[in-house]
Amino acid sequence: MKTLSDLIAEGVSGRRVLVRADLNVPLDGDKITDDGRVRASVPTLRALVDGGARVLVAAHLGRPKGEPDPKFSLAPVAVRLGELLGRTVELGTEAGADGTVTLLENIRFDPRETSKVDAEREAFADELAAKADAFVSDGFGVVHRKQASVYDVAKKLPHYAGNLVLAEVEVLRKLTDDLARPYVVVLGGAKVSDKLGVIANLLTKVDRLLIGGGMAYTFLKAQGHEVGRSLLQEDQLETVTGFLKDAEARGVEIVLPVDVLAAVDFAADAEHEVVPADAIPADRQGLDIGPRSRELFAAKLADARTVFWNGPMGVFEFEAFAGGTRAVAEALVAGDAFSVVGGGDSAAAVRALGLPEDGFSHISTGGGASLEFLEGKELPGVSVLED
């Protein structure tokens, strides 16, 4: 796999370089609420600009339906990227002068970007390739997608792995090759169904699996407990029961909440109380793990040598229900394990709660890509670079 360093060594002055970045940031109107992914893209772009390249950046934002939509415009991202690079970044359609960065408008405004028809994606990739002399893949958050600007264009231009993609793959390989034990994985978030494959694969690798967030209630229900109006995936109960049996047979410890914050409604100011996890009132819903669960999870992380964390423990966006997520994050910061935060909401929570990012070994920019890697799946956007 050729890298950005190889491209820089070849010389980039005056060359048009197409960079696929992951700039899919959360917006409140036209205000970026978490610029982590924009900041992560800067080192690769700066290296190219400093070398005199004519940089053209391709990225997406949200899920527009294959046509222009002002609310998914990358205009706010161009402004923030310019601030971080210390130079103006224009929205445009072609690479600019030497040492400049131009950002293409949301690549998903064209339906061919995400088309399942190979010929349609390849036609779009041909148009993108015509704008550049080399391609740098630096959007780790999309390398699990077989899309025109991620996969197909790499087959049409000299291609290189950017610093971010290289760093992410190196870190994830540490979670699969020669890892230090005990290996503990913390999974949260809303749905078990989002993580079926990764749970099945992790049960063959981990020593301990801590489960919080909305997905914990399906596990609690599978154990025969009442979960009230908590988030529950009835159609996954049989699968989860299988996970519990498989874990027991393999000697993998599954740790579930022992108490929760049970609220009368899903709201920031909802009335709530701490109740045992096996006795959630029928008219209440769990919105966070409780204080005893926080202590338990922290204790189960204390001796870990390797930790992967993906998914919040509760509705961290509501201050009253952010304590569980904060407790897990603080336990990782306090420990000395090789700790990886698996992108998505977990990474956003770390920043939203004001925790030190350097307290973790690595904060991934790609939640879905990280999970698919740990699930054992091939990442098309990485494999296409390996020729």
N, C-alpha and C positions, 0 to 999 in steps of 0.2 A: 504494500500500500504506500503510494507516494503521499507526502505530507506537505503542509504549507511551507515548512523549512526548505524542502526540495524545490518548491516553486520559487521561493525568494532567492535561493542560490542560483537558479537558472537565470534570474533577472526578470523583473516585472515592469520596469520603467516603460511607459507608453503602451503596455499591453492591456487589453480589455479583460477584466477578470469578473466572472459572474459568481457571486457568493450566495448560496442558499443559507439564510439565517433563520433562526426561530425568534420572531418578534411578536409572537401571539400573546400580548399582554392584556390584563384586565383593564377595562375602561369604565369610567363613570362619566357619561357624556363624552367630552373630548379630553378628559383628564385621566392620565395613566395612574392607576392606584398601586401598582407594583411594577417597577421597572427592572426587576432582576434579570429577565431575559435580554433586555436591551443592553444592560451593562455587561452581560456575559459575552455578547457578540463583539464588543469593542476591541479586545486584543488582536483578533484576526484581522479586522478591518483596518486597525491602526498600522499593523505590520505591512499590509498591502499599500496603504496610502503613503507611508514613509518610504516605500520602495519606488514610488512614482507610478503605481498602477492606476488605471482608469476603472474604478470599482463600480459595479452594478449589482445591487442587492435585490434578491427575490425573497419574499416572505408572505405569510398569510396572517389574517386576523379574524378570529371567529369562524362562523360557518355561513357565509353568504351563499345564496342558492344559485351559484354559477352566473351571477350577473352583478353589475355595479350596484352598491348599496352604501350611501353616505355614512351610515352608522358603523360600517366596517372599514372605513378609509384608514390608510396607514399615515395620514397627514400628521396626527399627533406624535406618532412614533418617529417620523422624520425630524420633527422639531427636537425631541428628546435625544435622538441619536446624534444630531448636530451639536447639541450642548455637551454631550459626553466626549465627542471627538474634537471639539473646539473648532469646528468649521461648519459651514452651511451644508445641509444635506437636502437636495431638491428631490421632489417627486418627479419622475420622468420616465421616458421609454427607451433611452439609449445611454450608454456610458458617456460621461463628460470628459473634461480635459485631464491631463496627467495629474495624479495626486488628489482627485476628487472622488466623492461618493455620491452616487445617484440611487435612489430607492424606487423600484418599480411599485406601482399601485398593487394592492392586494391581489396576489397571484391567483386566488380562488374566485376572483371575479370572472375568470374564464372557466367554463365548465369542463374544458378538456384537461385541466390540471388534475382533477380527481376522477376522471372517467375510468370506468372498468374496461373500456375498449382500448386495447393496446395501440391500435392505429391512431386513434384520436389523441391519446397522450403523446405519442411519438411525433405527430404533426406539430403539436404545441411545443414540444421539446426542440424540434428543428428550428422553430421561430426564435426560441430563447438562445439556442446555440449560435445562431447567426449574429447575435449581438455581442459575442464574446470570443476570446481566444483561449480561455482556460476556465475551468470550473472548480470552485472550492466548496466542499460540503461542510457546513459548520452549524447546521440546525439539528442538533441531536434530538430535539423534541419531535421531529418528523421522520427520522430515519427508519421507523417501523412502517412507514407508508410507501406503497409503490405508486408514487405520483410523478408527474412530468418533471417538475423542478427539483425533485429529490433523487429519482432513480433514472428516468429515461435520458435526461440531459447529460448525465454522467457518462453515458455510453457514446455520446456524440462529440465530446470535447476531452482534451487532456484533463484528467481529474485528480484532485488532491484532497486529503482529509485536513480540515481546519483544526486549529488548536483545541477548540471546544469538543468536537467529536472525538478527537484522540484522547483527551483527558477523561471524557465520560466512559469510553470503552475500556480504558485502562483501569478505571475505578471499578466498573462492574465486573471485570475479569477477576479482580481481587475478591469479589463476593462468590466466585465460582471455582477458582483455582487456588489451592494451598491456603485456604483461609484459616485464621486463628480461631480457636474455639474456647469457650462456648460461642456459638453463632446464634444470635437472637434476632428474630424478625418481628417488628411491630406493624400490624396492619389495622387501618381504620377506614374511615369514609363511609359512604352511605350503603353501598350494595355489595353483598357477597358475590353476586353474579358477575361483577366487574373483575373479580380476582379469582375465579374458579381455577383457571389454568395455573396461575402462579402458586396458589395454595397447594394444589396437587403436587406440583414439582418441588416446592419448598419442603414438603413433608418428608422428602427423601434426602434432604440436605441439612435442615436446621436441627438445633438442639432444643429450641424453645420458641413458641409462637404466641405472641401477645395480641389479643384481638379486642379492639374497642370500636368506638364510632357506631354508626347505625347498623353496620353488619353484625355487631356483637349480639343483637337481639334475635337474629335468626339462629345463632349458635345456642343462646339461652333457651329458646323455644324448643330446639332440637333435643335439649336435655330435659324437656318436660316442664319448664318454668313458665309462669304467666308473665307476659311482657306488656300487658295493657294495650295502649294505642301506639306503642313504639313502632318504629320502622321495622317491617317484617316482610321477608320474601317467602311466602308459603310454598312456592314452587321449588324452593331450594332446600327445604327441610331434609329431604331424603339424601341429597348430595352432602349436606353438612353432617348429617348423622354418619355417613360413610367416612368423612374426614376425621371425625372424632374417633371412630373405631380404628382407622388406619394409623392415626397418631399414637393411640394406645399400643397397638401392635408393634410399632417401630420404636417405642420408647421416647417419642417426642412429646414434650410437655406443652399442652395448650392452656394458656392462662386467660381466663375471662373475667370481666368485672365482677366484683362481689357486692358492690353497691353502685347506685346511679342517682343522678339528679333527675327526679321525675316531675315534669311540668304539666300544668293543666292545658297548655296551648303551646304552639310553636311560635314564640315571640320573644323579643329581647327582654321584655319586662314581665314575662309570664311568671305567675306564682309557682313555686316549686319547693320540693323537699327532698332530703336524702332518704332513700329507701333501699332495703336489701335487693340485690339483683334478681333474687328468686321470688320476690314478692312485690312486683310493680303493680300498683292499683289499676283496676280495669279502666278507669277514666283518665289515666295519666300516660305520658310518653317520656321515655328516657332521652335527655338531650345532652348528657355528658356523663362520664364516669365519676363516681363519688370519691370522697376523701380516702376511704380505706383502699379503694381500687388504685388510687394514685400512689399510695405508699407501697402497695403490692407490686405494681408495675415497676416502680423505681427500684425496689429490692430485686426484682427479677432481671433488671438491667445492670445491676451493680457489678456482677462478676463477668459480664460479657466481654469478649475480646473483639468480636465483630458484630455490628448491628446495622440492619437495614430497616428504615422506617418509611412507610408510605400510608398516608391517610390520617386525618385528625381524629382525636378521641371523642370529640363532641362538636357542637355547633360553635366553633371558636369565634365566628363573626359576631356572636352575642357575648358581651363581656361576662355575663353571669354563667355562661357555659363554656368558657375558654380554659378553665382551670385544669382539666384533664390533659389537654393538648400541651399546655404550658409545663405541666409536671413531667411529661415524657421528654419534652425538649430539654428541660433543665437537668433531668437525670442523665441525658446523653452528654450535655455540656460538662457536667460534673465528673463523668467517667473518663476512662482512658482507652476505651474501645476504638477500633477503626469504625467510625460512624458515618453512614451515608443516608442523607435525607432524599427520598425518592421522588423529588419534583412535585408538580401539581399543587394541591392544597396544602400539603405539608410544608413545602418551601415557602408558600405565601404566608402560612401561619407563623413560621419562624420570624419572618420580617414584620408581620403585623403585630406580633407580640413583643417586638423590640429586642429579641434575643441576639446575641453576638453570632454572626455567621461563621466567624473563624473558630467558634467553639465546636464545630462539626468538621470531620475530616473532609467531607464533600457534600455539597448541596446540588443535586442534579437539576438540570433544566428540563428534563423530559420524563414526566411521570409514566405515560403510556409506553414509551420506548424502554424505560428501565424495567417495567413489569414484564414486558414481552421478552426482554433479554433473560431475565431471571426465570421466566417460564420455559426457557430453552428454545425459543423460536429464533429463526434467522431474521435479521434486520435487513431488509432489501437495500436501504440507503447506505448501509455499511458494506454489505457483501459486494455491491457493484463497484466499490472502490478497491477491492482486493484483487486486481488483475495486473 
